[in-house]
Amino acid sequence: MSASHVLNSQQWGACGAGPEHDLCGLAGGAARSLRPTAAMQLRVVCGQAWLTLDDGPHGWREASGDLLLRAGQSVRIGAGQHAVIEPLGGRPLQFQWRRAG
């Protein structure tokens, strides 16, 4: 996966700053499976995440693979693409999950 798929964005507001922000959390050792029906943006707020993306519904290999994300980094996940997110280092993870703009 190219570096252009991971964005360092300054456009996000503070945690819980409004109804458009959906703050999610994962305890250390947990994992969450994500399969959006619309394109979504995942942004790490606190902690570090290991994100595994599949090829997507159309088999785009360049949109698949493993990513390590730190606080402030985000990635777009396409509609129908499957992703699994896990916290790194046994520490809790907080992330925002919202519709891509």
N, C-alpha and C positions, 0 to 999 in steps of 0.2 A: 504494500500500500504506500502510495506516495505521501510526502509530507503535506501536500495540498488538501488532503482529506481531513486533516486535523487542524482546527482553527484556534487561534488564541484571540478570543473576542472580548472587547471592552464594552459591548452594548448591553450586557445583562445587568439587571438591577440587583439589589441586595436580596438576601434570602427572604422569601415570603413578602416581598415588597408590593405585590399586587396579585390580582386574580389570575393573571396570565402566567404566573410562576407556579410550577408544580414541583415542590421539593420532596424528594424521596430519600430514604436511608436504607443502608444495609449494614448489619453487624458483621464484624470480622468472621471469616469462615463461611459466610452465606453467599449465595449467588441468586441472580434474578434473570429470567428469560424474558426477552422483549421481542414482540413481533407487531409493530405498528401497522394500522390499516391506512394511515396517511404518513407522509414524510415527517419525521420528528428530529429534533435537535436534543442531544444529550450533552449536558455540561457538568463537569465535576466541580463541586463547590468546596468540599473539604475531603482531604484524604487523597489516595491514589487508587486508580481502577485498572483492572485488566479487562479489556473488552474484546470479545471474539465475534466477528461478523461472518455470516455465510455469504454465498455468492449472490443472494437476492433472487427474486422471482424470475428474473430474466437472465441469470447466469453470468453476471458481470464480474469476472474474476478480479479485476482491478479494484472492486469495491469490497473485497473480502480479506480476511486475515485477522491477526491479533494486533491490538494497539495497547500501549500503556499510556494512560492519561493522568495528568496531575491537576491539582486545583487550578481553575481558570481555563482549562482546555476543553474544547467541545468537538463533537463529531455529528454529522448528519447521518441518519439511518433512514433508508428508503422505505416506502410503503411495501409491506410484505417481506422485507428483509428480516432475517432472524439474527438477534444479537444476544449474547450472554455477558452480563457484567458481574464482576467480583471485586471486592476490596483487596488491596495488596497489604502484605505485612501483618495480617490479623487485626488490623485497626478498622474502626467503623468508616463508612463512606457516605457522603451526602452528595446527591446530584439533582440537577433540574432536568425535567423531561417535558418538553413542550413542542407544539406544532412548529415545524420549520417555516420560516418566513420567506 
